[in-house]
């Protein structure tokens, strides 16, 4: 778990830097790795709940 969270932070930081620098193919690879490790972390549940809540709120408008 500790390794997974540190990889999420590492890939998140690299992704933010690549997006800011507007790099091409490397950004897509890092985004895929970030998503893979984020889904395996403890943050997956709350992110899923937040996404569901936002979609429900949009549909209720």
DRENKEDO-690033 format. One record per atom (N, C-alpha, C, O): residue number from 1; residue in one letter; atom name; x, y, z. Coordinates in Angstrom, 2 decimals. Example, Ala and Ser with C-alpha at 12.3 -4.5 7.8 and 13.67 -1.06 7.14 Angstrom:
// DRENKEDO-690033
1  A  N  13.19  -5.69  7.80
1  A  CA  12.30  -4.50  7.80
1  A  C  13.20  -3.30  7.80
1  A  O  14.24  -3.32  8.46
2  S  N  12.85  -2.25  7.08
2  S  CA  13.67  -1.06  7.14
2  S  C  12.90  0.03  7.87
2  S  O  13.41  1.14  8.04
//
This chain:
// DRENKEDO-690033
1  X  N  0.82  -1.20  0.00
1  X  CA  0.00  0.00  0.00
1  X  C  0.87  1.26  0.00
1  X  O  0.59  2.20  -0.74
2  X  N  1.92  1.28  0.82
2  X  CA  2.78  2.46  0.89
2  X  C  3.49  2.69  -0.44
2  X  O  3.66  3.84  -0.86
3  X  N  3.89  1.61  -1.10
3  X  CA  4.55  1.74  -2.39
3  X  C  3.57  2.25  -3.43
3  X  O  3.92  3.07  -4.28
4  X  N  2.33  1.77  -3.38
4  X  CA  1.32  2.19  -4.34
4  X  C  1.02  3.68  -4.20
4  X  O  0.88  4.37  -5.21
5  X  N  0.91  4.16  -2.99
5  X  CA  0.61  5.58  -2.78
5  X  C  1.78  6.45  -3.22
5  X  O  1.57  7.50  -3.81
6  X  N  3.01  6.01  -2.93
6  X  CA  4.15  6.81  -3.36
6  X  C  4.27  6.84  -4.88
6  X  O  4.68  7.85  -5.45
7  X  N  3.91  5.74  -5.55
7  X  CA  3.91  5.74  -7.01
7  X  C  2.81  6.65  -7.56
7  X  O  3.00  7.31  -8.58
8  X  N  1.67  6.67  -6.89
8  X  CA  0.59  7.57  -7.31
8  X  C  1.07  9.01  -7.22
8  X  O  0.85  9.80  -8.14
9  X  N  1.72  9.36  -6.13
9  X  CA  2.22  10.73  -5.97
9  X  C  3.30  11.04  -7.00
9  X  O  3.31  12.13  -7.58
10  X  N  4.20  10.09  -7.24
10  X  CA  5.26  10.30  -8.22
10  X  C  4.70  10.50  -9.62
10  X  O  5.06  11.45  -10.31
11  X  N  3.81  9.60  -10.04
11  X  CA  3.23  9.72  -11.38
11  X  C  2.33  10.95  -11.49
11  X  O  2.26  11.57  -12.55
12  X  N  1.65  11.32  -10.42
12  X  CA  0.84  12.53  -10.43
12  X  C  1.69  13.78  -10.60
12  X  O  1.33  14.68  -11.35
13  X  N  2.82  13.82  -9.92
13  X  CA  3.73  14.95  -10.05
13  X  C  4.32  15.03  -11.45
13  X  O  4.36  16.09  -12.06
14  X  N  4.77  13.89  -11.96
14  X  CA  5.32  13.86  -13.32
14  X  C  4.26  14.25  -14.34
14  X  O  4.55  14.99  -15.28
15  X  N  3.05  13.77  -14.16
15  X  CA  1.96  14.10  -15.08
15  X  C  1.67  15.60  -15.07
15  X  O  1.48  16.21  -16.12
16  X  N  1.63  16.19  -13.88
16  X  CA  1.38  17.62  -13.78
16  X  C  2.47  18.42  -14.50
16  X  O  2.19  19.39  -15.19
17  X  N  3.72  18.00  -14.32
17  X  CA  4.82  18.69  -14.99
17  X  C  4.76  18.53  -16.50
17  X  O  5.00  19.48  -17.24
18  X  N  4.45  17.31  -16.96
18  X  CA  4.36  17.08  -18.41
18  X  C  3.20  17.85  -19.03
18  X  O  3.33  18.39  -20.13
19  X  N  2.07  17.89  -18.34
19  X  CA  0.93  18.65  -18.86
19  X  C  1.25  20.14  -18.94
19  X  O  0.83  20.83  -19.86
20  X  N  1.99  20.61  -17.96
20  X  CA  2.37  22.02  -17.95
20  X  C  3.34  22.34  -19.06
20  X  O  3.30  23.42  -19.65
21  X  N  4.23  21.38  -19.34
21  X  CA  5.23  21.58  -20.40
21  X  C  4.67  21.26  -21.78
21  X  O  5.31  21.53  -22.80
22  X  N  3.47  20.68  -21.82
22  X  CA  2.79  20.34  -23.07
22  X  C  3.61  19.38  -23.93
22  X  O  3.82  19.61  -25.12
23  X  N  4.06  18.30  -23.31
23  X  CA  4.80  17.27  -24.04
23  X  C  3.79  16.28  -24.63
23  X  O  2.67  16.18  -24.13
24  X  N  4.17  15.57  -25.67
24  X  CA  3.25  14.73  -26.43
24  X  C  3.01  13.34  -25.87
24  X  O  2.22  13.16  -24.95
25  X  N  3.70  12.37  -26.44
25  X  CA  3.42  10.96  -26.16
25  X  C  3.77  10.54  -24.74
25  X  O  3.12  9.65  -24.19
26  X  N  4.76  11.14  -24.16
26  X  CA  5.14  10.79  -22.79
26  X  C  4.04  11.09  -21.81
26  X  O  3.87  10.38  -20.82
27  X  N  3.29  12.14  -22.06
27  X  CA  2.20  12.52  -21.17
27  X  C  1.11  11.45  -21.14
27  X  O  0.57  11.13  -20.08
28  X  N  0.80  10.88  -22.29
28  X  CA  -0.22  9.84  -22.36
28  X  C  0.22  8.60  -21.59
28  X  O  -0.59  7.98  -20.90
29  X  N  1.47  8.23  -21.71
29  X  CA  1.98  7.06  -21.00
29  X  C  1.96  7.28  -19.49
29  X  O  1.55  6.39  -18.73
30  X  N  2.38  8.44  -19.05
30  X  CA  2.37  8.75  -17.61
30  X  C  0.94  8.84  -17.09
30  X  O  0.67  8.42  -15.97
31  X  N  0.01  9.37  -17.89
31  X  CA  -1.40  9.44  -17.48
31  X  C  -1.97  8.04  -17.31
31  X  O  -2.73  7.80  -16.38
32  X  N  -1.61  7.12  -18.19
32  X  CA  -2.08  5.74  -18.08
32  X  C  -1.52  5.08  -16.82
32  X  O  -2.26  4.40  -16.10
33  X  N  -0.24  5.27  -16.54
33  X  CA  0.35  4.71  -15.33
33  X  C  -0.24  5.33  -14.07
33  X  O  -0.48  4.64  -13.09
34  X  N  -0.48  6.65  -14.12
34  X  CA  -1.09  7.34  -12.98
34  X  C  -2.47  6.76  -12.69
34  X  O  -2.80  6.48  -11.53
35  X  N  -3.28  6.59  -13.73
35  X  CA  -4.61  6.01  -13.55
35  X  C  -4.57  4.59  -13.04
35  X  O  -5.38  4.19  -12.20
36  X  N  -3.62  3.81  -13.54
36  X  CA  -3.48  2.42  -13.10
36  X  C  -3.16  2.35  -11.61
36  X  O  -3.79  1.59  -10.87
37  X  N  -2.19  3.13  -11.17
37  X  CA  -1.81  3.08  -9.75
37  X  C  -2.84  3.78  -8.86
37  X  O  -3.00  3.38  -7.71
38  X  N  -3.51  4.79  -9.36
38  X  CA  -4.55  5.46  -8.58
38  X  C  -5.72  4.52  -8.33
38  X  O  -6.30  4.53  -7.24
39  X  N  -6.08  3.72  -9.32
39  X  CA  -7.18  2.77  -9.16
39  X  C  -6.84  1.70  -8.13
39  X  O  -7.74  1.12  -7.52
40  X  N  -5.56  1.43  -7.94
40  X  CA  -5.14  0.41  -6.98
40  X  C  -4.97  0.98  -5.58
40  X  O  -4.78  0.21  -4.63
41  X  N  -5.05  2.29  -5.42
41  X  CA  -4.84  2.90  -4.11
41  X  C  -6.15  3.00  -3.34
41  X  O  -7.22  2.65  -3.84
42  X  N  -6.04  3.48  -2.12
42  X  CA  -7.23  3.68  -1.29
42  X  C  -8.09  4.85  -1.74
42  X  O  -9.21  5.01  -1.27
43  X  N  -7.57  5.65  -2.65
43  X  CA  -8.32  6.81  -3.14
43  X  C  -9.36  6.43  -4.18
43  X  O  -10.19  7.26  -4.55
44  X  N  -9.33  5.20  -4.67
44  X  CA  -10.26  4.79  -5.73
44  X  C  -11.72  4.88  -5.29
44  X  O  -12.56  5.32  -6.06
45  X  N  -12.02  4.47  -4.07
45  X  CA  -13.39  4.50  -3.57
45  X  C  -13.97  5.91  -3.50
45  X  O  -15.03  6.17  -4.06
46  X  N  -13.28  6.82  -2.79
46  X  CA  -13.79  8.19  -2.72
46  X  C  -13.88  8.89  -4.08
46  X  O  -14.80  9.68  -4.31
47  X  N  -12.95  8.61  -4.98
47  X  CA  -13.00  9.22  -6.31
47  X  C  -14.23  8.71  -7.06
47  X  O  -14.91  9.49  -7.73
48  X  N  -14.51  7.43  -6.94
48  X  CA  -15.69  6.85  -7.59
48  X  C  -16.97  7.46  -7.01
48  X  O  -17.90  7.76  -7.76
49  X  N  -17.03  7.62  -5.70
49  X  CA  -18.21  8.21  -5.06
49  X  C  -18.39  9.67  -5.47
49  X  O  -19.52  10.11  -5.71
50  X  N  -17.29  10.40  -5.56
50  X  CA  -17.37  11.80  -5.97
50  X  C  -17.86  11.91  -7.41
50  X  O  -18.70  12.76  -7.73
51  X  N  -17.34  11.07  -8.28
51  X  CA  -17.76  11.08  -9.68
51  X  C  -19.25  10.76  -9.80
51  X  O  -19.96  11.42  -10.56
52  X  N  -19.71  9.77  -9.07
52  X  CA  -21.12  9.41  -9.08
52  X  C  -21.99  10.57  -8.58
52  X  O  -23.04  10.85  -9.15
53  X  N  -21.54  11.23  -7.52
53  X  CA  -22.31  12.36  -6.97
53  X  C  -22.39  13.51  -7.96
53  X  O  -23.44  14.14  -8.09
54  X  N  -21.30  13.79  -8.66
54  X  CA  -21.29  14.88  -9.64
54  X  C  -22.22  14.55  -10.80
54  X  O  -22.97  15.41  -11.26
55  X  N  -22.16  13.31  -11.28
55  X  CA  -23.03  12.91  -12.39
55  X  C  -24.50  12.97  -11.98
55  X  O  -25.34  13.42  -12.75
56  X  N  -24.80  12.53  -10.77
56  X  CA  -26.18  12.59  -10.28
56  X  C  -26.64  14.05  -10.15
56  X  O  -27.79  14.36  -10.47
57  X  N  -25.76  14.93  -9.70
57  X  CA  -26.13  16.34  -9.56
57  X  C  -26.39  16.98  -10.93
57  X  O  -27.30  17.78  -11.08
58  X  N  -25.58  16.61  -11.93
58  X  CA  -25.77  17.16  -13.26
58  X  C  -27.10  16.67  -13.86
58  X  O  -27.83  17.43  -14.50
59  X  N  -27.40  15.40  -13.64
59  X  CA  -28.65  14.84  -14.17
59  X  C  -29.87  15.45  -13.49
59  X  O  -30.93  15.55  -14.11
60  X  N  -29.73  15.86  -12.24
60  X  CA  -30.86  16.43  -11.50
60  X  C  -31.16  17.87  -11.93
60  X  O  -32.21  18.42  -11.58
61  X  N  -30.26  18.49  -12.66
61  X  CA  -30.45  19.89  -13.07
61  X  C  -31.52  20.01  -14.12
61  X  O  -31.81  21.12  -14.58
//
